[in-house]
Amino acid sequence: MAGYSRTVGAQRYNFSDLKTLLAKASPARSGDRLAGLAADSEEERVAAQMTLADTPLQSFLDEAIVPYESDEVTRLIIDSHDEAAFAPVAPLTVGEFRDWLLDYPTDSKILSALAPGITPEMAAAVSKIMRIQDMVLVSGKCRVVTRFRNTIGLQGRLSSRLQPNHPTDDPKGIAASILDGLMYGCGDAVIGINPATDNVDQTVMLVNMLDEIIQTYGIPTQSCVLTHVTNAMQAIERGAPVDLMFQSVAGTEAANESFGINLGLLDEARKAALSLERGTVGSNVMYFETGQGSALSANSHHGIDQQTCEARAYGVARAFSPLLVNSVVGFIGPEYLDGREIIRAGVEDHFCGKLLGLPMGMDVCYTNHADADQDDMDTLLTLLGAAGCNFVMGVPGADDIMLNYQSTSFHDALYLRQLLGLKPAPEFEAWLEQTGIFENGTRLSTVASGHPLLGLAER
């Protein structure tokens, strides 16, 4: 393999293979510096980006960055590639692909048809030579709609995950957070709990609790306990009313093994959830979370930069027709991303996911020891709203007291909806109006003292 090279001024830069070129072209990342993969200078990064821009898209089909023979994620990406969908851009270089994406005639319909023909590495590559405004513009043209008990991802809509985590899984504390979130119009993407005690018994208890609330109040949404798929599958065997199967996924076979999963297990989990037939308007039953740096933290990145590894995780997610996918962009910590890098990474993740045809949301977040603050998160949240993000998180006070990190609050979703004229999922919006939480598309400042939902506080 000849490799890639570029002369800038008097300096010639050589990149031994495609994964090295991708890594050197990647905008600055703490994790890439930690792994020794980052460009040694801004000049080298620019040289790599210029070289990458001249690289044909076909190269990503000809040269696997993780060997086909030793990685099932690579095999999935290559074997599922749709040549007919790829055909309109097949002759292009990465730089020409950027221009094509930004061109006025390239609309939502064209991008939807293109998605099966784009590999994760192609998406990662083009993002590396795009400005934030480029990615926001293209993402805003990508519409990915999914359905279970409501319809998520429609134009002019923004959904939210109601995240009522509690450090002891106390049902009263969880119910209070759910009540709070519903009163702000949150929860149409999912009411999803990260269990403090992650075992089958706890999963069954929490799933039953969430189902009782949804059924009692007729809420057109879905629930999820974010436990390992094997726990959820055992819960189904015990008769638990599981709506969505959750799993964290990564971009290499070895990283997924560190999560205790493989593609076969994910397929088995999806079939188990489908067998319950709990959806009312659709059958997208999977919920995946990802995050830049996960493969690196498992020492399973194969020398690939963390953003390209992240895009490969979307290749995994895409194979299972999920209802929801989100990057927990700043959760892993400053070893992988600092505040400024979180902003760029969040826009990249959303762009790559949408380009690949995924219903992308985002956990706009940071850990308490990161060099980041709420202003950084407000910036990213607003950019994602402009980019057509499918959903964001709703955490009481933006402070997850169980996972100990900072996310977005219930009122952050209201802010974005008000600013950009966005609404919840249509079925959920109708329920908010019927129950007197919203009126004419706007949240009421108070509800009647006898409002039936207030019974949640008495659980």
Backbone torsions as a table, in degrees:
resi	resn	phi	psi	omega
1	MET	NA	127.7	-171.4
2	ALA	-74.1	-26.7	-176.8
3	GLY	84.6	-169.8	-174.3
4	TYR	-133.8	148.8	-179.0
5	SER	-152.2	161.4	179.1
6	ARG	-157.5	135.3	174.8
7	THR	-100.6	127.1	176.0
8	VAL	-123.0	113.3	-174.2
9	GLY	64.4	-125.7	179.7
10	ALA	-95.2	-0.5	-173.5
11	GLN	-103.4	132.5	175.1
12	ARG	-106.0	127.6	-179.1
13	TYR	-108.9	130.4	-179.4
14	ASN	-115.3	136.2	179.6
15	PHE	-125.0	115.9	-165.7
16	SER	-66.1	-30.3	-178.2
17	ASP	-156.6	-179.3	-173.7
18	LEU	-67.0	-39.2	-178.9
19	LYS	-68.2	-33.1	175.3
20	THR	-66.9	-42.3	178.1
21	LEU	-60.8	-44.9	178.4
22	LEU	-60.7	-43.0	-178.7
23	ALA	-65.7	-45.5	-178.2
24	LYS	-68.4	-27.9	179.8
25	ALA	-81.9	-12.1	-174.6
26	SER	-70.1	134.3	172.3
27	PRO	-54.4	153.9	-170.3
28	ALA	-52.6	133.9	178.8
29	ARG	-139.3	134.4	176.1
30	SER	-57.8	-41.9	-177.3
31	GLY	-65.4	-38.0	178.7
32	ASP	-68.2	-35.4	175.2
33	ARG	-66.2	-42.1	178.2
34	LEU	-59.4	-38.3	-177.8
35	ALA	-84.2	-4.5	-178.9
36	GLY	73.0	25.7	-176.2
37	LEU	-105.3	-15.8	-171.7
38	ALA	-73.5	159.6	173.2
39	ALA	-60.2	143.9	-178.8
40	ASP	-78.3	-15.8	179.5
41	SER	-155.4	164.4	176.4
42	GLU	-64.5	-33.2	179.2
43	GLU	-64.7	-41.4	177.7
44	GLU	-65.8	-38.5	178.5
45	ARG	-62.2	-44.2	178.8
46	VAL	-63.9	-41.1	177.6
47	ALA	-60.2	-41.7	178.5
48	ALA	-66.6	-40.8	-179.9
49	GLN	-65.7	-39.8	177.3
50	MET	-64.0	-41.3	178.5
51	THR	-65.7	-43.0	179.3
52	LEU	-62.5	-39.6	179.6
53	ALA	-60.4	-29.8	-179.4
54	ASP	-90.1	0.4	-177.3
55	THR	-83.0	128.0	178.2
56	PRO	-64.0	142.9	175.1
57	LEU	-57.9	-32.6	-180.0
58	GLN	-58.2	-26.4	-179.0
59	SER	-58.7	-30.1	-177.7
60	PHE	-76.2	-14.7	172.2
61	LEU	-91.7	-26.3	-177.5
62	ASP	-86.1	-26.6	-174.4
63	GLU	-127.5	105.7	179.5
64	ALA	-78.1	132.2	-179.5
65	ILE	-82.0	-16.9	165.3
66	VAL	-126.1	129.7	-172.2
67	PRO	-54.5	136.3	179.5
68	TYR	-56.9	-40.3	-173.6
69	GLU	-69.3	-24.7	-171.1
70	SER	-114.1	5.1	-175.3
71	ASP	-143.1	118.9	-176.6
72	GLU	-73.2	-22.0	175.2
73	VAL	-67.8	-44.0	175.0
74	THR	-58.9	-44.9	179.5
75	ARG	-61.4	-40.8	177.8
76	LEU	-61.0	-46.3	-178.3
77	ILE	-61.8	-46.6	-177.0
78	ILE	-72.6	-45.4	-175.0
79	ASP	-69.3	-27.6	-178.3
80	SER	-94.4	0.9	-178.2
81	HIS	-64.8	132.5	-177.1
82	ASP	-99.2	103.7	-176.7
83	GLU	-64.8	-36.5	-179.7
84	ALA	-65.6	-40.9	178.3
85	ALA	-67.4	-31.7	-178.7
86	PHE	-74.8	-23.1	-169.8
87	ALA	-51.3	-41.7	-177.6
88	PRO	-61.5	-24.3	-178.2
89	VAL	-115.3	2.2	-175.2
90	ALA	-55.9	-35.0	-178.5
91	PRO	-80.7	-4.1	-169.2
92	LEU	-86.3	153.6	165.7
93	THR	-84.7	172.1	178.2
94	VAL	-60.2	-42.2	179.2
95	GLY	-65.6	-41.5	177.0
96	GLU	-66.4	-33.7	176.9
97	PHE	-63.5	-41.7	175.5
98	ARG	-56.3	-49.3	-179.3
99	ASP	-61.6	-39.6	179.1
100	TRP	-62.9	-42.7	179.3
101	LEU	-63.2	-37.2	-177.1
102	LEU	-81.9	-12.9	-175.5
103	ASP	-65.1	144.4	-177.5
104	TYR	-56.2	-43.4	-178.0
105	PRO	-67.4	-16.7	-179.0
106	THR	-77.7	98.2	-173.0
107	ASP	-109.6	-173.3	-175.6
108	SER	-60.0	-41.2	-178.8
109	LYS	-64.0	-43.0	179.6
110	ILE	-65.6	-42.2	-178.8
111	LEU	-68.0	-35.2	177.0
112	SER	-64.6	-41.7	178.8
113	ALA	-68.8	-29.8	-178.3
114	LEU	-73.6	-31.9	-167.2
115	ALA	-48.9	-45.7	-179.1
116	PRO	-65.7	-16.1	-179.6
117	GLY	-93.3	-3.2	-179.5
118	ILE	-100.2	130.1	175.1
119	THR	-89.4	158.6	178.0
120	PRO	-56.3	-37.9	-179.4
121	GLU	-66.0	-36.2	175.2
122	MET	-63.4	-44.5	179.8
123	ALA	-62.8	-44.4	179.2
124	ALA	-62.5	-42.9	-177.2
125	ALA	-61.0	-48.6	-176.9
126	VAL	-68.3	-31.9	178.4
127	SER	-63.5	-30.9	-176.1
128	LYS	-69.7	-18.5	178.7
129	ILE	-110.4	15.4	180.0
130	MET	-109.7	145.0	170.3
131	ARG	-76.8	166.7	177.4
132	ILE	-58.0	-43.5	-178.2
133	GLN	-63.8	-33.4	176.2
134	ASP	-61.2	-48.2	-177.3
135	MET	-67.6	-37.6	177.4
136	VAL	-62.4	-44.2	-178.1
137	LEU	-63.8	-47.3	-178.4
138	VAL	-68.2	-42.3	177.9
139	SER	-58.6	-38.8	179.9
140	GLY	-64.7	-19.7	177.2
141	LYS	-88.5	-10.4	-178.5
142	CYS	-93.2	119.6	175.1
143	ARG	-115.0	123.9	177.7
144	VAL	-125.5	114.1	-173.3
145	VAL	-109.9	131.7	178.3
146	THR	-131.6	162.8	-174.1
147	ARG	-146.1	141.6	166.9
148	PHE	-138.8	-81.9	170.6
149	ARG	-105.4	-1.7	172.0
150	ASN	-152.9	-179.6	-172.7
151	THR	-113.5	118.7	-172.8
152	ILE	-114.1	136.6	173.7
153	GLY	103.2	4.9	178.8
154	LEU	-67.8	153.8	175.7
155	GLN	-56.0	134.2	177.8
156	GLY	80.4	12.5	-178.6
157	ARG	-121.9	146.4	172.0
158	LEU	-136.8	120.5	179.7
159	SER	-99.6	171.2	179.7
160	SER	-144.9	145.1	171.5
161	ARG	-90.2	122.6	173.9
162	LEU	-83.4	116.5	-170.5
163	GLN	-114.8	85.1	-172.7
164	PRO	-92.3	49.0	-176.9
165	ASN	-63.0	149.1	179.2
166	HIS	-140.2	137.8	-174.0
167	PRO	-65.1	-16.6	176.2
168	THR	-123.6	12.2	-176.7
169	ASP	56.2	32.5	-179.5
170	ASP	-67.3	121.7	-176.8
171	PRO	-58.5	-36.3	-179.8
172	LYS	-68.1	-40.0	178.0
173	GLY	-65.8	-41.0	177.4
174	ILE	-63.8	-45.2	-179.4
175	ALA	-62.0	-38.7	179.4
176	ALA	-63.8	-41.1	178.5
177	SER	-67.1	-38.0	177.9
178	ILE	-63.3	-44.9	177.5
179	LEU	-58.3	-46.7	179.9
180	ASP	-58.1	-47.7	-178.3
181	GLY	-65.4	-43.1	179.3
182	LEU	-62.1	-36.2	179.8
183	MET	-68.3	-17.5	174.3
184	TYR	-96.9	3.2	180.0
185	GLY	80.4	22.5	179.7
186	CYS	-100.0	156.6	174.0
187	GLY	114.8	5.6	-177.9
188	ASP	-75.7	-28.5	175.3
189	ALA	-68.0	-49.0	179.5
190	VAL	-177.2	150.3	163.9
191	ILE	-98.1	104.9	-169.4
192	GLY	-124.1	124.0	-177.4
193	ILE	-109.0	130.0	164.9
194	ASN	-85.6	111.8	-176.8
195	PRO	-71.0	136.6	176.8
196	ALA	-70.7	-34.7	176.1
197	THR	-112.1	109.2	-169.5
198	ASP	-98.5	88.3	173.8
199	ASN	-146.8	174.9	-173.6
200	VAL	-66.8	-43.1	-179.3
201	ASP	-58.8	-44.5	-179.8
202	GLN	-67.3	-38.2	177.8
203	THR	-60.0	-46.2	-179.9
204	VAL	-61.0	-44.4	-179.9
205	MET	-60.3	-46.6	-176.6
206	LEU	-70.7	-39.7	178.2
207	VAL	-61.3	-44.1	179.6
208	ASN	-64.3	-39.5	178.9
209	MET	-62.2	-47.7	-179.0
210	LEU	-64.4	-40.4	-179.9
211	ASP	-64.6	-39.2	178.6
212	GLU	-61.6	-42.8	-179.9
213	ILE	-64.5	-47.2	-178.0
214	ILE	-62.5	-43.2	-178.0
215	GLN	-72.3	-39.7	-178.0
216	THR	-62.2	-42.1	-175.4
217	TYR	-102.0	5.9	175.0
218	GLY	60.6	40.2	-174.6
219	ILE	-83.0	121.9	-180.0
220	PRO	-80.3	71.7	177.5
221	THR	-146.9	-176.7	-178.0
222	GLN	-126.4	155.5	179.3
223	SER	-111.8	160.8	175.6
224	CYS	-157.4	132.2	168.3
225	VAL	-101.3	119.7	-170.4
226	LEU	-83.1	67.1	177.3
227	THR	-105.3	171.4	178.3
228	HIS	-63.5	146.6	-176.9
229	VAL	-57.6	-32.2	179.8
230	THR	-66.8	-35.4	174.8
231	ASN	-65.8	-43.7	-179.3
232	ALA	-64.7	-37.3	178.8
233	MET	-66.7	-39.2	175.6
234	GLN	-66.5	-35.2	177.1
235	ALA	-63.4	-39.4	176.6
236	ILE	-62.2	-41.9	178.7
237	GLU	-60.9	-27.4	177.4
238	ARG	-87.6	3.7	177.7
239	GLY	90.3	12.4	-179.2
240	ALA	-70.4	141.2	-177.6
241	PRO	-82.0	71.8	-177.2
242	VAL	-77.0	126.6	175.2
243	ASP	-87.9	-60.6	-174.6
244	LEU	-116.9	142.4	171.7
245	MET	-91.9	125.1	179.7
246	PHE	-106.1	146.9	169.3
247	GLN	-162.8	139.4	166.7
248	SER	-76.6	136.5	179.3
249	VAL	-131.7	159.1	-178.8
250	ALA	-134.3	-179.0	-169.1
251	GLY	-99.5	6.8	174.6
252	THR	-136.1	156.1	178.2
253	GLU	-59.3	-42.1	-177.4
254	ALA	-66.3	-39.1	178.2
255	ALA	-66.2	-39.0	176.3
256	ASN	-66.1	-35.4	175.1
257	GLU	-61.2	-33.9	177.8
258	SER	-67.0	-23.6	174.1
259	PHE	-86.6	-3.5	-178.9
260	GLY	77.5	31.5	-178.3
261	ILE	-137.0	165.0	167.8
262	ASN	-148.8	176.2	-175.5
263	LEU	-64.2	-35.8	178.5
264	GLY	-63.1	-41.1	179.2
265	LEU	-66.2	-39.8	177.9
266	LEU	-63.1	-38.9	177.6
267	ASP	-64.6	-41.2	178.0
268	GLU	-63.4	-41.5	179.9
269	ALA	-64.4	-43.2	179.7
270	ARG	-61.8	-43.4	179.9
271	LYS	-63.9	-36.1	178.2
272	ALA	-63.5	-43.9	179.4
273	ALA	-67.4	-40.9	178.9
274	LEU	-62.5	-32.1	-176.7
275	SER	-64.1	-22.1	-179.4
276	LEU	-79.5	-20.9	177.7
277	GLU	50.6	51.2	-176.5
278	ARG	-92.7	-11.0	177.6
279	GLY	-72.9	147.6	-179.8
280	THR	-107.7	-28.2	-180.0
281	VAL	-121.3	-2.0	-180.0
282	GLY	-173.6	179.1	-174.4
283	SER	-133.0	31.0	171.3
284	ASN	-80.7	110.9	-168.0
285	VAL	-115.6	2.3	-176.4
286	MET	-106.9	145.5	176.3
287	TYR	-131.4	117.8	-178.1
288	PHE	-115.8	141.9	170.4
289	GLU	-119.4	146.9	-179.3
290	THR	-138.1	-178.5	175.9
291	GLY	-178.9	133.0	178.2
292	GLN	-59.0	130.3	178.8
293	GLY	105.2	-10.0	-176.1
294	SER	-64.8	-40.4	179.0
295	ALA	-68.9	-36.8	177.9
296	LEU	-65.4	-42.8	-179.0
297	SER	-65.2	-24.3	176.5
298	ALA	-92.9	5.5	-176.3
299	ASN	52.4	42.4	-175.7
300	SER	-131.3	33.8	-173.7
301	HIS	-97.3	-8.8	176.3
302	HIS	57.5	29.3	-179.9
303	GLY	74.5	18.1	179.4
304	ILE	-97.3	139.9	177.7
305	ASP	-62.1	155.9	-169.3
306	GLN	-70.1	-29.3	179.9
307	GLN	-72.7	-37.3	176.2
308	THR	-68.3	-39.1	174.3
309	CYS	-59.2	-40.4	179.2
310	GLU	-62.3	-44.4	178.8
311	ALA	-61.4	-36.1	177.5
312	ARG	-64.8	-31.0	174.9
313	ALA	-61.8	-33.0	177.0
314	TYR	-68.8	-28.6	173.9
315	GLY	-63.8	-36.1	174.7
316	VAL	-65.9	-50.5	-176.4
317	ALA	-59.5	-40.8	-175.4
318	ARG	-58.9	-29.9	-175.5
319	ALA	-69.5	-12.3	-172.4
320	PHE	-119.1	18.4	174.1
321	SER	45.4	59.3	-174.0
322	PRO	-72.9	155.6	170.4
323	LEU	-75.0	-39.7	-173.6
324	LEU	-140.5	141.4	168.7
325	VAL	-138.3	134.7	171.4
326	ASN	-144.2	144.7	170.6
327	SER	-87.0	129.4	173.2
328	VAL	-89.8	77.7	-155.0
329	VAL	-63.5	-37.9	-176.8
330	GLY	-111.7	16.1	-171.3
331	PHE	-78.0	-30.8	-172.2
332	ILE	-72.8	-28.3	171.4
333	GLY	122.9	171.6	-174.5
334	PRO	-68.0	-12.6	173.3
335	GLU	-62.8	-20.1	-175.2
336	TYR	-114.4	-35.6	-178.9
337	LEU	-150.9	136.9	169.3
338	ASP	-100.0	-175.9	-172.6
339	GLY	-57.0	-49.3	179.9
340	ARG	-64.5	-39.4	-179.9
341	GLU	-68.3	-32.5	178.0
342	ILE	-60.6	-41.0	-179.7
343	ILE	-59.5	-51.8	-179.6
344	ARG	-64.1	-43.4	-177.7
345	ALA	-61.8	-39.6	179.1
346	GLY	-63.1	-41.9	178.1
347	VAL	-67.0	-41.5	177.4
348	GLU	-60.1	-49.3	-176.0
349	ASP	-60.1	-45.5	179.6
350	HIS	-62.6	-44.4	179.3
351	PHE	-60.3	-50.7	-177.4
352	CYS	-62.4	-42.8	178.9
353	GLY	-61.7	-46.3	-179.3
354	LYS	-65.3	-40.5	179.9
355	LEU	-62.0	-32.6	179.1
356	LEU	-84.1	-0.2	175.9
357	GLY	89.8	25.6	-178.3
358	LEU	-101.1	149.4	176.8
359	PRO	-81.4	76.9	-168.2
360	MET	-80.5	130.7	165.6
361	GLY	-115.7	-172.4	-178.5
362	MET	-152.0	134.2	167.1
363	ASP	-91.7	98.5	-179.1
364	VAL	-76.8	101.7	-165.1
365	CYS	-153.1	168.0	174.1
366	TYR	-157.3	153.6	176.5
367	THR	-83.1	159.8	-173.8
368	ASN	-69.1	-16.6	179.0
369	HIS	-101.0	9.4	178.6
370	ALA	-85.7	151.2	174.9
371	ASP	-81.9	73.3	-177.5
372	ALA	-152.6	160.4	177.7
373	ASP	-147.4	-177.1	-174.9
374	GLN	-66.9	-26.1	175.6
375	ASP	-63.6	-40.4	175.6
376	ASP	-59.5	-42.3	-178.1
377	MET	-69.4	-37.9	176.8
378	ASP	-61.5	-39.8	178.6
379	THR	-62.3	-49.4	-179.8
380	LEU	-64.6	-43.0	-179.8
381	LEU	-57.8	-44.3	-178.3
382	THR	-67.9	-41.0	176.5
383	LEU	-60.7	-42.4	-179.2
384	LEU	-67.5	-35.9	175.7
385	GLY	-61.7	-43.9	177.6
386	ALA	-65.1	-29.1	-177.8
387	ALA	-84.4	0.4	177.4
388	GLY	80.0	31.9	178.1
389	CYS	-56.4	136.3	-177.3
390	ASN	-69.9	-37.8	-178.5
391	PHE	-161.6	157.0	174.2
392	VAL	-128.6	176.7	-178.5
393	MET	-89.6	151.9	171.6
394	GLY	-126.8	105.8	-176.8
395	VAL	-118.2	135.2	179.8
396	PRO	-53.9	119.1	178.8
397	GLY	67.0	10.8	-177.9
398	ALA	66.6	5.3	-174.9
399	ASP	-116.2	106.1	179.2
400	ASP	-79.2	106.1	-173.8
401	ILE	-79.7	-7.6	174.6
402	MET	-93.6	-48.4	-178.9
403	LEU	-86.7	-11.2	176.1
404	ASN	59.0	55.0	172.9
405	TYR	-147.0	167.1	-177.9
406	GLN	-101.7	130.5	-178.6
407	SER	-129.4	-148.3	176.6
408	THR	-108.6	150.6	-174.3
409	SER	-97.8	176.2	177.6
410	PHE	-60.9	-41.3	-176.8
411	HIS	-74.4	-16.2	175.2
412	ASP	-65.2	-37.6	176.4
413	ALA	-65.7	-40.0	176.5
414	LEU	-61.2	-42.6	178.4
415	TYR	-56.6	-48.8	-176.1
416	LEU	-67.4	-40.0	178.3
417	ARG	-64.2	-43.0	-179.9
418	GLN	-66.9	-44.6	-177.7
419	LEU	-61.1	-44.4	-170.5
420	LEU	-106.3	5.5	178.8
421	GLY	66.6	38.0	-177.4
422	LEU	-99.2	157.0	-179.5
423	LYS	-128.0	161.5	173.7
424	PRO	-68.3	176.1	174.0
425	ALA	-52.2	142.1	-170.9
426	PRO	-59.1	-41.1	-179.9
427	GLU	-65.6	-38.8	179.9
428	PHE	-71.5	-38.4	177.0
429	GLU	-60.2	-43.3	178.8
430	ALA	-61.4	-39.5	177.8
431	TRP	-65.4	-41.5	177.6
432	LEU	-60.1	-38.4	178.2
433	GLU	-70.0	-44.0	-177.8
434	GLN	-64.0	-33.7	-177.3
435	THR	-90.0	-0.6	176.8
436	GLY	77.8	20.4	174.7
437	ILE	-87.6	-37.3	174.3
438	PHE	-114.1	154.4	172.6
439	GLU	-141.5	122.7	-177.7
440	ASN	54.1	40.6	175.8
441	GLY	80.8	3.5	-177.4
442	THR	-122.3	139.5	178.7
443	ARG	-67.8	132.1	175.2
444	LEU	-75.0	146.1	-178.3
445	SER	-72.6	-26.1	176.9
446	THR	-140.1	159.9	172.8
447	VAL	-121.4	160.8	-178.3
448	ALA	-59.9	145.6	-176.2
449	SER	-61.2	-26.2	-179.9
450	GLY	-97.3	18.7	-177.8
451	HIS	-57.1	130.3	-175.0
452	PRO	-57.9	-31.5	-178.8
453	LEU	-65.5	-21.8	-179.6
454	LEU	-63.6	-16.8	176.2
455	GLY	-63.3	-19.9	176.5
456	LEU	-60.0	-33.8	-178.0
457	ALA	-70.4	-11.6	-177.6
458	GLU	-102.2	7.4	-178.3
459	ARG	-62.9	NA	NA
